[in-house]
Amino acid sequence: MKFDVVNTQIPVRTEVAKDPRYLAANPTNEFFSSLVPVTHYRPAYALYPRISSEIQVAMESVMTGTARRRYGRQDVRRAGEGHRRRRGSRPRRAS
């Protein structure tokens, strides 16, 4: 409980998320704790941070108007496909 309050962490235990001390520690605690049932764990793959960064760059370019939505989608799709191909490729056997 103390760790979650001091570090403004989202607790993994439901009894902590409902504790009045936790809820009173930060006005956003109740809201973010309520999202836990609909969240998914972020993959621990080495490529994930790189793909995530490329998605953020594409989104930023669309949001700031330096790229159109269609091109932003294409950039995200290409980034994912390129990493998937490299990760899934297998070394060729020598003949």
Residue pairs with C-beta under 8 A, 6 or more apart in sequence:
1 11
1 16
1 19
1 21
1 22
3 9
4 10
4 11
4 16
4 22
5 21
5 22
5 25
5 26
8 25
8 26
8 29
10 17
10 29
10 32
10 33
10 36
11 17
11 22
11 33
12 36
16 22
17 29
17 33
17 36
22 29
22 33
23 29
23 30
42 48
45 87
47 83
47 87
50 83
51 79
51 80
51 83
54 75
54 76
54 79
55 76
55 79
57 75
58 67
58 72
58 73
58 75
58 76
58 79
59 72
59 76
61 67
61 71
61 72
61 75
62 68
62 69
62 71
62 72
67 75
